[in-house]
Every structure is written in C-alpha cells, then in structure tokens.
C-alpha cells in the first residue's frame, strides 16, 4: 500500500498528511508537526451541514482533513446561495477573520461528508509564538486569496446520485449506460475512470468514498428507492441528483424528491445539489403526449431528460448536459429564408457536431422543433416542402378585422406535423419565443402544447391572428427577440451555435413611385399588367418587415454572444418566396460548412466535438 493510500485509510496518517499540505504548517519538521497536531480538535461534518455562517465570530481556523467544503455567497433574490470557491483537503479556512479579529464574511458548508481540524485562537497564537516560521506560509496564503478572487459557480460536477422512483426502476442498467457515456465524454480529457457505487457499500468508512472521488473522474452512486440511510449518504456525497423514473408510469403519490426537499429544509445549510429528472423509455418508444407533465407538476427540477436504455446517443447527450459540455443551437426567424436552418442542421450532422438542445423564433422555431422531435434531414425536406412549397400556408384570406389571414391553415399544418405532444415530451430540450403584447416582453416557452406555442411564435401581427392564453396576447417572437441567444445562454449548458437570418434587403419601391396606390390602381395593374412586378411592396411584406425590424439591433448584439455564428447570405431571396426552398437550404448548408471548417483551427473545435 503506497503512502497516499495509507493516508486515506488510516485516520491519523490522513490528518497528518492534511496538516503537512496546509500552508501554515508545511514548513514544520515532523516532530514539531506531531506536537502541533495535538492541539487540533477533530470535527466531522456531514455533507450539506454548515461549519460556520456569515456573521459568526472568528474564533478559530480550520484545516480540511478529508472531504470538501465550499464558500457560499449570501442567498440571492431566488433564495439560492452561490458556491464561490471550494476548500479541498489540506486547505485552511477561517484564518482571515481569525487574524483580523472580525466576524465571518461568508458561510462555509460541507459539500461532501467531510472532516476538519479546528485550532482555537489561543492555540493559534501559541503556535505562532513558538514557531514564527509558520507565519510565512500563512502570509502567502492570505496574499493568494486577496490576489485571486473566486469565480462563482464554476465548480465542475464530479459525483452523481441516482434516485430510483419505485422498486422496478432499472437503476442498475441505467447506471451502467451513464458510466459508459461519461467515459466516452471524458476520453482525451485526462483521467477517464468512472466508478459506480451501489448499496453494497453501506457501512464502509467515509474514506472509501473520498478515495473513490480522488481516484476517478466521476463517481456514480446508486441510491435505494426510499429515503434509507444509504440514500441519505448518497445525497450527502452528490453534486447532482438524478431522479430516475419509468416514463409511462406517472407518479400516483408523493415523489421521493419531495421527501428529500423536506429533509434539506429541516437540515438547513446553504448547499443544494443540482436535481434533474430522467425519464426512461424501456420499450424504445418516445413519450406519450402529456405524460411528462405529470412528472414535472409541482417540482423544481433544473432540467428533465428522456433516454432509452442501451441507446448511446441518448446517454451521450445526457452526459454532455450534466457536464455543461452540450451544444445548443439557436435559430432565428426570417420567413422563407428560414429554410436555411435545414441546410445548417445537415452540415452540423455531417460534421459530427451534436445538437443537444435547440430553440428559436418564428420559422426558426418550427425548424428547431423538428430537430428536437428527432426528424431526419429527409423528413424535414419532405414535410416542409409539402407544407410550404406545395401548399402556400398563407392563402386563407379573411375579413381583416384582426388579420389578413384566418390562421386556420397554419394551425392545421402545425398540428398535422407535430400532433398533440407537449414541448416537455420532446426527446431533446426545446424552447420557442413569442412576443407578449400584454406584458410587453418576450416569453420563452419550454412547456405546453408544442403546436400552440409554435403558432404563437409565427403570428406576424396583422398577417395572422394573435394567440390568446391566460388573458395575454402573443404574436411573432421576432417583434422583440428574433434571435433568442440570451434564452439559450440562460440555460448555460455549454457552447452555443447561432444560425441567424438577415431579414434586410428585398423590400423597395419603384424609383418613379412617389405616393402609395389606391385600391383601383392596384386592381388595374393586376388585370392589365399582371406579368410585371408591382413597384411597391404588398401589405403582407410590409407587415412582416415591420414586425422584424424592431429586434434587428438586438440580433446584431446577440451575434457577438454565440460561440459559432452561421449567417447565410440570402438578401436576394424574398421573405415570402416559399419556392426558394432549395436555394435557402443550400445557402444554409454552404455557410455552416464554411463556419465549421474555420472552427476546426481554433480552440472551439474540442468543445463542439468535431470529428
């Protein structure tokens, strides 16, 4: 057994090794260190428990002998305290307020089952008087902390607890599939070891779990179906909690996550592990419409996922999302030019770039929904060609009290294409954007009937009727946010690819036209000069351009916020020319391939998993 492993197994050796790493004592010889060690009090801290809170007196310093602690900022407006720094084994905490004779400035809590060594003020002063050389190491640590301010919320996920919902949940095969995906994702990034620990480890000493994390890139804990002592231990060790459930068996009573939440509130402390829901589809089929809503009702999961056992692609996507290494794609609105998104998607797939989550506005939202639904490129081509090229979606004119078109044809097309599924039933995370005229803001929709919110996202004011929901009036999202990069950035799960559509150009009047025409002049032109292009734009084009112009400046700013921008040159394509379908697709494909080729030469390539 090597020295490092012995230090983990033997508590006294472990504590001595931790003190030897601490800056305050690293310069002491072995005999002096053993004498100093006698002055420390050993304090175990369960994962999630608080060592001290902001405002407490600074009456002692601590050395972490095993486990891991974290520094927390005060709770924000939503009540969540932020992790701003980790305190690993061998590090000192609490020395600043001890030296300055002031109260604690931050709350310190354990994020694993941990142990600290406590040195009181009187013992600290005695050590410094007897061994002044120790102060040099402490001074270096103080300078380091002042010179390098902590970065909030940057700690990577290392440990995952799987919480099975029900006795028959396939937690063991799920853990195997997830561990394999974590290994694949970690390949080429250093230590790729993943350890899975099940209930058989109950009763083993805490050092067992600390050693597993020290030796592995990731540790996956399989908890029991109920809130047993083993489940509680898994919770104390986890950065993230995954509730694993069988998709087509909605909960009939309280969920395990409810009991966990109640216990956390009783225990107190600022640390809350990420909690997400994973719905397993055992038969390989997708979610039935409306089933996911039952699982999400009343819960505060950070995200939910759909996976099929044995499907590498599903578990690769889950692993990337958990590790914040996923690829999000944002698609802008732009009428018929929006078909360029299909070409861009084709390019991404050919280049081996995964699309893990996707969102968009207006026509971009419709194409994004087809990606989230798992359509192939061939399906996209066939379905969109049939819906838009073979049948003009804007031909159901109505009495223009609210809009030029009734919108019934668009609604039928959306329902035929996507059925009655909810957004949360989709295989991949998806959102679309509408403009809420009642509240005067952009609404991001990630739940509810897919066709309903797509219909809202494409409701060009004056062209299609608005969508009414809960007393609010929703129209085309392009009115406020035609390129919703900010919405994707808020999800914060990795690099973002933006496919924007330039909506400028293609709208002008004839050089000799001064005033707008009367209805009689329009009619005369259509009857006697129908072969010539009208020298002034139609009302539909005017309304479409008016709807999009308000968010142009925002879109220009958002282009700077993406990791990879695809901007197909299509100013010569009319926004309502559905027959330009193939040209738009090819423009999107060519521009995306060009952008991906350029990305291969910079630091972005590894983050996009280019092959």
SEVEX-797921 format. One record per residue (C-alpha): residue in three letters; z, x, y. Coordinates in steps of 0.001 Angstrom, whole numbers. Example, Ala and Ser with C-alpha at 12.3 -4.5 7.8 and 13.67 -1.06 7.14 Angstrom:
R     r         w         u         v
R   ALA      7800     12300     -4500
R   SER      7140     13670     -1060
END
This chain:
R     r         w         u         v
R   UNK         0         0         0
R   UNK     -1039      1554      3327
R   UNK      1306      1865      6300
R   UNK      -265     -1017      8270
R   UNK        22     -3408      5331
R   UNK      3590     -2292      4616
R   UNK      4476     -3018      8225
R   UNK      3244     -6570      7790
R   UNK      5142     -7176      4556
R   UNK      8485     -5567      5456
R   UNK     10085     -7298      8493
R   UNK     11965     -4194      9673
R   UNK      8866     -1988      9442
R   UNK      6893     -4676     11234
R   UNK      9353     -4810     14126
R   UNK      9477     -1031     14438
R   UNK      5677      -880     14485
R   UNK      5559     -3546     17213
R   UNK      8038     -1610     19386
R   UNK      6088      1588     18872
R   UNK      2991      -172     20281
R   UNK      4867     -1577     23289
R   UNK      4205       428     26493
R   UNK      7906       579     27325
R   UNK      8833      2363     24100
R   UNK      5640      4088     22965
R   UNK      6829      7466     24316
R   UNK     10165      7486     22464
R   UNK     10748      9603     19367
R   UNK     11570      7928     16052
R   UNK     15336      8459     16231
R   UNK     15571      7107     19758
R   UNK     13326      4154     18893
R   UNK     15582      3220     15951
R   UNK     18626      3344     18240
R   UNK     16912      1187     20869
R   UNK     15777     -1277     18213
R   UNK     19401     -2186     17517
R   UNK     19696     -3701     20982
R   UNK     16991     -6345     20347
R   UNK     17641     -9887     19192
R   UNK     15111    -11282     16698
R   UNK     13863    -14768     17681
R   UNK     11389    -16792     15541
R   UNK      9145    -19209     17466
R   UNK      7216    -21963     15643
R   UNK      3574    -22406     16656
R   UNK      3404    -24669     19705
R   UNK      7007    -24040     20788
R   UNK      7870    -22697     24233
R   UNK      9532    -19298     24744
R   UNK     10293    -19975     28405
R   UNK      8927    -22178     31178
R   UNK      7834    -21509     34728
R   UNK     10922    -21591     36946
R   UNK     13335    -20305     34280
R   UNK     15479    -17290     35258
R   UNK     14004    -13867     34437
R   UNK     16963    -12643     32404
R   UNK     15195    -10804     29567
R   UNK     11952     -9267     28374
R   UNK     10323     -9807     25004
R   UNK      8132     -7855     22605
R   UNK      5854     -9787     20229
R   UNK      6548     -8513     16691
R   UNK      4116    -10856     14923
R   UNK      2041    -13938     15645
R   UNK       565    -14613     19051
R   UNK      1841    -16034     22334
R   UNK       -94    -17249     25361
R   UNK       381    -17565     29096
R   UNK      -210    -21042     30489
R   UNK     -1044    -22259     33969
R   UNK       750    -25391     35165
R   UNK      -845    -28661     33924
R   UNK     -3913    -29799     35873
R   UNK     -4829    -33331     37054
R   UNK     -5563    -34398     33458
R   UNK     -2203    -33147     32227
R   UNK     -3581    -30204     30238
R   UNK     -2138    -26723     30701
R   UNK     -4718    -23915     30550
R   UNK     -4426    -20749     28495
R   UNK     -4976    -17898     30935
R   UNK     -4061    -14939     28710
R   UNK     -2986    -14068     25172
R   UNK         7    -11907     24290
R   UNK      -714    -10148     20974
R   UNK      1564     -8137     18698
R   UNK      3134     -5140     20420
R   UNK      2717     -6554     23913
R   UNK      5558     -7134     26370
R   UNK      6166    -10414     28174
R   UNK      8642    -11348     30887
R   UNK      9011     -7872     32355
R   UNK      7650     -8801     35793
R   UNK     10315    -11377     36626
R   UNK     12997     -9200     34991
R   UNK     12173     -6203     37205
R   UNK     11717     -8340     40319
R   UNK     14900    -10373     39772
R   UNK     12947    -13601     40197
R   UNK     12179    -16718     38229
R   UNK      9365    -17011     35701
R   UNK      5976    -17629     37278
R   UNK      4275    -19008     34135
R   UNK      5090    -20824     30936
R   UNK      4887    -18793     27722
R   UNK      4440    -20530     24355
R   UNK      3513    -19577     20804
R   UNK        20    -20474     19598
R   UNK       899    -19358     16041
R   UNK      4148    -19159     14111
R   UNK      5481    -16043     15809
R   UNK      8456    -13737     16225
R   UNK      9652    -11956     19359
R   UNK     12262     -9264     20023
R   UNK     14485    -10087     23006
R   UNK     16026     -7446     25274
R   UNK     18537     -8702     27868
R   UNK     18709     -7402     31433
R   UNK     21840     -5348     30803
R   UNK     20352     -3708     27704
R   UNK     17087     -3081     29550
R   UNK     18923     -1303     32370
R   UNK     20885       744     29830
R   UNK     17693      1819     28022
R   UNK     16061      2833     31314
R   UNK     19132      4822     32380
R   UNK     19312      6668     29066
R   UNK     15531      7089     28624
R   UNK     13832      7182     32067
R   UNK     10570      8305     30430
R   UNK     10204      4750     29134
R   UNK      9623      3530     32685
R   UNK      6274      5322     32911
R   UNK      4811      3203     30122
R   UNK      6187        52     31693
R   UNK      4777      1003     35112
R   UNK      1332      1482     33564
R   UNK      1547     -1988     32036
R   UNK      2514     -3556     35365
R   UNK      -422     -1863     37141
R   UNK     -2789     -3041     34390
R   UNK     -1707     -6658     34772
R   UNK     -1997     -6618     38541
R   UNK     -5417     -4925     38419
R   UNK     -6971     -7196     35788
R   UNK     -6272    -10860     36497
R   UNK     -6503    -13051     33373
R   UNK     -9591    -15143     32695
R   UNK     -8785    -18800     31979
R   UNK     -9772    -20487     28745
R   UNK    -11714    -17509     27379
R   UNK     -9841    -17058     24085
R   UNK    -12159    -17370     21077
R   UNK    -11477    -19725     18210
R   UNK    -10152    -17877     15159
R   UNK     -8301    -20391     12990
R   UNK     -9317    -23908     11945
R   UNK     -7189    -26543     10225
R   UNK     -8983    -29211      8162
R   UNK     -7093    -32516      8106
R   UNK     -8463    -34819      5377
R   UNK     -8355    -38518      6152
R   UNK     -7448    -40024      2783
R   UNK     -6863    -38655      -709
R   UNK    -10524    -38841     -1736
R   UNK    -11887    -36912      1251
R   UNK    -13933    -33957      -115
R   UNK    -11945    -31374      1830
R   UNK    -12348    -28508      -674
R   UNK    -16191    -28554      -825
R   UNK    -16247    -29125      2938
R   UNK    -14108    -26001      3453
R   UNK    -16468    -24016      1225
R   UNK    -19534    -25139      3173
R   UNK    -17862    -24447      6527
R   UNK    -16686    -20981      5460
R   UNK    -20220    -20114      4327
R   UNK    -21624    -21253      7692
R   UNK    -19031    -19213      9611
R   UNK    -20043    -16138      7602
R   UNK    -23715    -16735      8398
R   UNK    -22982    -17157     12112
R   UNK    -20785    -14055     12180
R   UNK    -23383    -11894     10413
R   UNK    -24211     -8974     12651
R   UNK    -21129     -9535     14860
R   UNK    -18639     -7225     13125
R   UNK    -16091     -8429     10576
R   UNK    -17655    -11363      8714
R   UNK    -14745    -12141      6393
R   UNK    -13650    -15786      6244
R   UNK    -10520    -16748      4315
R   UNK     -9795    -20292      3146
R   UNK     -6116    -21059      2549
R   UNK     -5056    -24241       761
R   UNK     -1766    -25988       -76
R   UNK     -1108    -23500     -2877
R   UNK        29    -21040      -168
R   UNK      3000    -23237       771
R   UNK      6214    -21268       525
R   UNK      4657    -17887      1208
R   UNK      6252    -15801      4011
R   UNK      4832    -16036      7561
R   UNK      3464    -12526      7233
R   UNK       931    -13864      4722
R   UNK      -807    -15929      7383
R   UNK      -564    -13284     10065
R   UNK     -2154    -10808      7667
R   UNK     -4975    -13243      6858
R   UNK     -5865    -13542     10527
R   UNK     -5573     -9798     11112
R   UNK     -7971     -9030      8270
R   UNK    -10506    -11857      8756
R   UNK    -12894    -13031     11422
R   UNK    -11869    -16644     10734
R   UNK     -9199    -18422      8726
R   UNK     -9725    -21988      7498
R   UNK     -6611    -23941      6469
R   UNK     -6912    -26964      4151
R   UNK     -4118    -29356      5052
R   UNK     -2746    -32250      2992
R   UNK     -3884    -35840      3667
R   UNK      -459    -36681      5127
R   UNK      1920    -35071      7591
R   UNK      3598    -32896      4945
R   UNK      5400    -29579      5566
R   UNK      2186    -27783      4586
R   UNK       138    -29831      7052
R   UNK      2665    -29051      9772
R   UNK      2348    -25341      9012
R   UNK     -1465    -25595      9224
R   UNK     -1176    -27290     12596
R   UNK      1065    -24534     13931
R   UNK     -1480    -21887     12908
R   UNK     -4665    -23557     14181
R   UNK     -6800    -23044     17266
R   UNK     -8793    -26143     16311
R   UNK     -8019    -29233     14242
R   UNK    -10883    -30900     12393
R   UNK    -10172    -34376     11103
R   UNK    -12495    -34703      8087
R   UNK    -13381    -38251      7056
R   UNK    -15945    -40067      4931
R   UNK    -18338    -41635      7422
R   UNK    -18899    -45040      5862
R   UNK    -15194    -45796      5313
R   UNK    -13845    -46763      8746
R   UNK    -10082    -46467      9169
R   UNK     -8100    -49605      8409
R   UNK     -4771    -48408      9764
R   UNK     -3220    -45626     11871
R   UNK     -5048    -42318     11667
R   UNK     -3393    -39000     10846
R   UNK     -4288    -37765     14303
R   UNK     -2017    -40473     15771
R   UNK       978    -39061     13883
R   UNK        45    -35538     14980
R   UNK      -134    -36608     18605
R   UNK      3261    -38263     18385
R   UNK      4786    -35151     16840
R   UNK      3297    -32895     19529
R   UNK      4727    -35108     22249
R   UNK      8146    -35006     20581
R   UNK      7986    -31222     20132
R   UNK      6862    -30609     23699
R   UNK      5290    -27336     24787
R   UNK      2018    -26788     26647
R   UNK      -224    -25717     23765
R   UNK     -2651    -28257     22292
R   UNK     -5187    -27212     19690
R   UNK     -8750    -28445     20089
R   UNK     -9186    -31579     17998
R   UNK    -12508    -32833     16762
R   UNK    -13748    -35371     14242
R   UNK    -16166    -34576     11415
R   UNK    -17763    -37486      9564
R   UNK    -19062    -36512      6142
R   UNK    -22097    -38317      4718
R   UNK    -21765    -37828       971
R   UNK    -24988    -39590        -6
R   UNK    -27095    -37565      2412
R   UNK    -27967    -40599      4488
R   UNK    -27371    -40918      8200
R   UNK    -24688    -43036      9857
R   UNK    -24982    -46786      9686
R   UNK    -25251    -48368     13139
R   UNK    -21846    -48886     14699
R   UNK    -19721    -47079     12084
R   UNK    -18856    -44076     14261
R   UNK    -17418    -46296     16988
R   UNK    -14609    -47373     14670
R   UNK    -13521    -43763     14191
R   UNK    -13603    -42953     17905
R   UNK    -11839    -46081     19121
R   UNK     -8665    -45158     20994
R   UNK     -8927    -41459     20114
R   UNK     -9272    -38398     22342
R   UNK    -11417    -36125     20201
R   UNK    -13129    -33376     22172
R   UNK    -16302    -33932     20145
R   UNK    -17395    -35580     16915
R   UNK    -19865    -34285     14330
R   UNK    -21990    -35655     11488
R   UNK    -22554    -33435      8435
R   UNK    -23911    -33784      4920
R   UNK    -22286    -31764      2166
R   UNK    -24481    -28953       908
R   UNK    -26775    -29007      3972
R   UNK    -26736    -25533      5518
R   UNK    -28357    -26681      8768
R   UNK    -25645    -29294      9363
R   UNK    -22826    -26800      8807
R   UNK    -24571    -24072     10814
R   UNK    -24728    -26486     13746
R   UNK    -21055    -27412     13287
R   UNK    -20060    -23738     13210
R   UNK    -22037    -22935     16358
R   UNK    -20495    -25871     18203
R   UNK    -16986    -24864     17138
R   UNK    -17512    -21258     18215
R   UNK    -19199    -22163     21533
R   UNK    -22397    -20484     20344
R   UNK    -24527    -23622     20210
R   UNK    -27797    -24116     22082
R   UNK    -28022    -27101     24424
R   UNK    -31370    -28352     25699
R   UNK    -31784    -30382     28907
R   UNK    -34960    -32409     29520
R   UNK    -35982    -33674     32952
R   UNK    -37714    -36924     33823
R   UNK    -41288    -36963     35042
R   UNK    -43308    -39910     33746
R   UNK    -46314    -38939     31620
R   UNK    -45686    -35264     32385
R   UNK    -42528    -35607     30297
R   UNK    -44605    -35346     27123
R   UNK    -44453    -31594     27791
R   UNK    -40984    -31747     26217
R   UNK    -42592    -32392     22830
R   UNK    -44564    -29160     23113
R   UNK    -41477    -27241     24215
R   UNK    -39497    -28565     21239
R   UNK    -42300    -27451     18933
R   UNK    -42136    -23957     20418
R   UNK    -38347    -23749     20038
R   UNK    -38531    -24782     16402
R   UNK    -41301    -22314     15619
R   UNK    -39278    -19521     17256
R   UNK    -36203    -20357     15161
R   UNK    -34089    -21463     18128
R   UNK    -31743    -24282     17064
R   UNK    -31255    -27342     19231
R   UNK    -27619    -28247     18643
R   UNK    -27082    -30770     21419
R   UNK    -29537    -32379     23799
R   UNK    -29629    -34574     26863
R   UNK    -31997    -35774     29517
R   UNK    -33057    -38243     32150
R   UNK    -35772    -40922     32077
R   UNK    -38745    -39759     29971
R   UNK    -36792    -36588     29186
R   UNK    -34003    -38772     27775
R   UNK    -36434    -40569     25447
R   UNK    -37831    -37324     24040
R   UNK    -34311    -35873     23812
R   UNK    -33204    -38930     21833
R   UNK    -35988    -38355     19321
R   UNK    -34746    -34787     18859
R   UNK    -31142    -35933     18398
R   UNK    -32343    -38528     15883
R   UNK    -33966    -35795     13795
R   UNK    -37642    -36687     14263
R   UNK    -40201    -34121     13191
R   UNK    -42914    -32996     15611
R   UNK    -45395    -35094     13636
R   UNK    -43198    -38169     14038
R   UNK    -42876    -37560     17774
R   UNK    -46633    -37217     18159
R   UNK    -47403    -40349     16162
R   UNK    -44708    -42599     17624
R   UNK    -45102    -41605     21268
R   UNK    -48884    -41735     21068
R   UNK    -48733    -45252     19634
R   UNK    -46163    -46440     22179
R   UNK    -47573    -44882     25358
R   UNK    -51217    -43966     24854
R   UNK    -52437    -46765     22595
R   UNK    -50312    -49355     24390
R   UNK    -49531    -48915     28063
R   UNK    -45782    -49696     28372
R   UNK    -46274    -50837     31984
R   UNK    -48578    -53829     31641
R   UNK    -46243    -56825     31584
R   UNK    -46554    -57761     35260
R   UNK    -44154    -60379     36545
R   UNK    -43371    -62172     39798
R   UNK    -41943    -59288     41837
R   UNK    -38582    -60758     42803
R   UNK    -36784    -57736     41289
R   UNK    -39563    -55512     39933
R   UNK    -43300    -55343     39352
R   UNK    -42906    -55424     35562
R   UNK    -40589    -57514     33412
R   UNK    -39476    -54520     31325
R   UNK    -39564    -56541     28108
R   UNK    -42327    -54396     26672
R   UNK    -40366    -51177     27338
R   UNK    -37272    -52726     25758
R   UNK    -39221    -53744     22647
R   UNK    -40699    -50254     22313
R   UNK    -37269    -48595     22570
R   UNK    -35658    -50962     20066
R   UNK    -38547    -50536     17645
R   UNK    -38319    -46748     17892
R   UNK    -34543    -46291     17679
R   UNK    -33225    -49514     16171
R   UNK    -29673    -50644     16841
R   UNK    -27869    -47317     16407
R   UNK    -25235    -46197     18868
R   UNK    -25518    -42859     20625
R   UNK    -22439    -41665     18726
R   UNK    -24195    -42402     15398
R   UNK    -26895    -39813     16127
R   UNK    -26982    -36698     13898
R   UNK    -26810    -34402     16926
R   UNK    -24759    -34793     20133
R   UNK    -26832    -36540     22813
R   UNK    -26462    -37912     26319
R   UNK    -28715    -39573     28849
R   UNK    -28277    -40176     32569
R   UNK    -28687    -43281     34711
R   UNK    -28085    -43823     38415
R   UNK    -25222    -46239     39010
R   UNK    -26159    -48009     42247
R   UNK    -22865    -49904     42295
R   UNK    -20723    -46770     42299
R   UNK    -23379    -44555     43906
R   UNK    -23183    -41818     41286
R   UNK    -24921    -40524     38163
R   UNK    -23475    -41919     34925
R   UNK    -23659    -39803     31764
R   UNK    -23918    -41942     28624
R   UNK    -22773    -40461     25313
R   UNK    -21638    -43699     23666
R   UNK    -23019    -47199     23304
R   UNK    -26339    -48677     22191
R   UNK    -28992    -45987     22388
R   UNK    -31904    -48257     23340
R   UNK    -29785    -49936     26022
R   UNK    -28920    -46737     27889
R   UNK    -32407    -45289     27440
R   UNK    -33707    -48470     29043
R   UNK    -31321    -47850     31962
R   UNK    -32366    -44213     32251
R   UNK    -36072    -45152     32679
R   UNK    -35601    -48133     35025
R   UNK    -37569    -46932     38035
R   UNK    -36358    -49040     40981
R   UNK    -38945    -51673     41841
R   UNK    -41069    -50870     38796
R   UNK    -38681    -52014     36041
R   UNK    -35674    -54315     36393
R   UNK    -32289    -52571     36574
R   UNK    -29903    -52657     33621
R   UNK    -26675    -54523     34295
R   UNK    -23486    -53506     32484
R   UNK    -19855    -54414     33232
R   UNK    -20830    -55502     36731
R   UNK    -22634    -52241     37503
R   UNK    -26325    -51869     38341
R   UNK    -28062    -48969     36560
R   UNK    -31513    -47582     37372
R   UNK    -33562    -44478     36533
R   UNK    -31308    -41404     36454
R   UNK    -33924    -39465     38404
R   UNK    -32761    -41238     41553
R   UNK    -29664    -38991     41544
R   UNK    -29969    -36387     38774
R   UNK    -33407    -35854     37261
R   UNK    -32480    -32554     35585
R   UNK    -28909    -33004     34242
R   UNK    -27926    -29381     33707
R   UNK    -24442    -29953     35127
R   UNK    -23705    -32597     32496
R   UNK    -24624    -30140     29741
R   UNK    -22612    -27330     31330
R   UNK    -19524    -29568     31345
R   UNK    -19742    -29765     27553
R   UNK    -19593    -25961     27602
R   UNK    -20588    -25102     24051
R   UNK    -22998    -22210     24632
R   UNK    -26288    -21244     26322
R   UNK    -28406    -23939     27964
R   UNK    -32205    -24190     27873
R   UNK    -33645    -26322     30666
R   UNK    -37094    -27929     30475
R   UNK    -37827    -29147     33980
R   UNK    -40796    -31213     35131
R   UNK    -42307    -30533     38534
R   UNK    -42868    -34007     39978
R   UNK    -44661    -32793     43090
R   UNK    -48402    -32931     43806
R   UNK    -50887    -35582     42785
R   UNK    -49922    -38094     45479
R   UNK    -52084    -38169     48600
R   UNK    -54224    -40464     50727
R   UNK    -57867    -40040     51632
R   UNK    -58498    -37840     54642
R   UNK    -60085    -40695     56624
R   UNK    -57361    -43239     55823
R   UNK    -55006    -43915     58717
R   UNK    -53369    -47287     58026
R   UNK    -52352    -49000     54807
R   UNK    -54821    -51534     53469
R   UNK    -54444    -55281     53460
R   UNK    -54492    -57239     50179
R   UNK    -58074    -58368     50988
R   UNK    -59228    -54750     51361
R   UNK    -57675    -53831     48006
R   UNK    -59379    -56789     46320
R   UNK    -62753    -55984     47894
R   UNK    -62505    -52351     46778
R   UNK    -61615    -53335     43230
R   UNK    -64539    -55813     42973
R   UNK    -67356    -53870     44652
R   UNK    -66280    -50225     44356
R   UNK    -64263    -50250     41175
R   UNK    -65696    -46911     39977
R   UNK    -64243    -44969     42895
R   UNK    -60725    -43592     43125
R   UNK    -58549    -45565     45508
R   UNK    -57967    -43440     48618
R   UNK    -54318    -44499     48932
R   UNK    -51651    -44449     46167
R   UNK    -50711    -47591     44287
R   UNK    -47319    -49246     44699
R   UNK    -46202    -48060     41247
R   UNK    -46907    -44430     42121
R   UNK    -45165    -44813     45467
R   UNK    -42070    -46282     43825
R   UNK    -41997    -43642     41102
R   UNK    -42312    -40763     43548
R   UNK    -39736    -42332     45881
R   UNK    -37273    -42631     43002
R   UNK    -37567    -38962     42067
R   UNK    -37703    -37300     45459
R   UNK    -34004    -37785     46144
R   UNK    -32934    -35457     43319
R   UNK    -35537    -32724     43919
R   UNK    -33192    -30428     45831
R   UNK    -30530    -30795     43165
R   UNK    -33038    -29978     40418
R   UNK    -34081    -26803     42246
R   UNK    -30435    -25699     42360
R   UNK    -29885    -26594     38690
R   UNK    -32790    -24393     37634
R   UNK    -30643    -21394     38546
R   UNK    -27843    -22618     36258
R   UNK    -29739    -22527     32947
R   UNK    -29926    -19538     30630
R   UNK    -33614    -20123     29908
R   UNK    -35938    -22174     32129
R   UNK    -39180    -23746     30943
R   UNK    -41295    -25121     33813
R   UNK    -44760    -26182     32647
R   UNK    -47457    -26125     35379
R   UNK    -48731    -29719     35438
R   UNK    -49315    -30708     39050
R   UNK    -52850    -31747     38147
R   UNK    -51521    -34395     35702
R   UNK    -50751    -37804     37154
R   UNK    -47207    -39047     36596
R   UNK    -48555    -42295     35128
R   UNK    -51552    -40962     33239
R   UNK    -50467    -41675     29660
R   UNK    -53868    -40481     28405
R   UNK    -52916    -36906     29394
R   UNK    -50586    -36920     26378
R   UNK    -52171    -33981     24535
R   UNK    -52633    -31866     27661
R   UNK    -48984    -32303     28601
R   UNK    -47810    -31324     25114
R   UNK    -49927    -28183     25103
R   UNK    -48710    -27219     28580
R   UNK    -45088    -27549     27440
R   UNK    -45732    -25543     24274
R   UNK    -47530    -22692     26066
R   UNK    -44894    -22373     28785
R   UNK    -41987    -22497     26312
R   UNK    -43557    -19797     24142
R   UNK    -44032    -17644     27227
R   UNK    -40367    -18086     28234
R   UNK    -39132    -17359     24696
R   UNK    -41233    -14219     24465
R   UNK    -39721    -12965     27727
R   UNK    -36221    -13781     26411
R   UNK    -36710    -11507     23406
R   UNK    -36457     -8471     25669
R   UNK    -33161     -9315     27364
R   UNK    -29547     -9961     26379
R   UNK    -30162    -13693     25930
R   UNK    -32026    -13264     22638
R   UNK    -28968    -12896     20347
R   UNK    -27348    -15953     21917
R   UNK    -30418    -18061     21136
R   UNK    -30596    -16782     17534
R   UNK    -34242    -15814     17797
R   UNK    -35755    -14643     14512
END
